[in-house]
Amino acid sequence: MAEFSLTELVPDVFAAFGGVCNRGIIAAEGSVVVIDSGISPAEALPLREAAQQKTASGNIILFNTHEHLDHTFGNEVFQQDTIIAQAAVRNVLATNGAKQLADIKQNPQMAEKIGDIHITLPNVVFDQQLTLFAGPTEIQLIRVGPAHSQGDAIAWLPQQRILFAGDMLFNTLVPAMPPGGNSLQWIHSLTYIESLGAEHVIPGHGPIEPPEALGALKNWLKTARSRVAALLDTGADRETVLAQVGAAMQTDFPRGAENRMPMAIGQIYADIVRERSAS
């Protein structure tokens, strides 16, 4: 894994790299807001140390963009701080966090990577939107899920036109699409996010690219859904759909992390089957 590093996007707003996911720090006039903690205490520690150097009061706010372990299992390093998330994040971690941890520790390599973890829940939750201030910097926390996950929310800085997208955006990579998300809502939410007019967009995974990357992922999702639906109309079974759509998507829209393709197309398949059964 790459060494922890900060990239200043504009004065006082930093993207943090070197972990499984991309994270961030917003610091102004001694106030600090951190975006996501990472997959483990070891990954979270240099992030919090960097945040601590930027605060005058010692008070730090951590925002979890969603509930997945690679964004929240470092929370215990921030257990003395305020940890904010959309309400579903706390609910999912409280009910399923221990199982997530047990499951991932079945992989010896991952067990060694994450070490001992105490699952630490957000202690402040919101429903649709919450506005914070780091000094004069306005930070709007906006619910956009369920999309990638149950509790997706973004951090939008309207003055600087900077967006921390969490896992609403995967750049150059096949998006992770585990159960619990909603591919149709993901498309709708990306349309909303595009409308904000961000000039800098920090993805949950992958390199920072121009804001048009939001549209590229939306098109990927729309095309995958269209192709799954078309094959379902022919009576194709699940295995055929996953194989044919996955291969076609990688040919037409090549992305890294191709091993995620079966899960991604499988989730889209499940979404469309559910939508049709409900109609």
Secondary structure, 3 states (H helix, E strand, C coil): CCCCEEEEEECCEEEEECCCCCEEEEEECCEEEEECCCCCHHHHHHHHHHHHCCCCCCCEEEECCCCCHHHHCCHHHHCCCEEEEEHHHHHHHHHHHHHHHHHHCCCHHHHHHHCCCCCCCCCEEECCEEEEEECCEEEEEEECCCCCCCCCEEEEECCCCEEEEEEEEECCECCCCCCCCCHHHHHHHHHHHHHCCCCEEEEEECCCCCCCHHHHHHHHHHHHHHHHHHHHHCCCCHHHHHHHHHHHHHHHCCCECHHHHHHHHHHHHHHHHHHHHHC
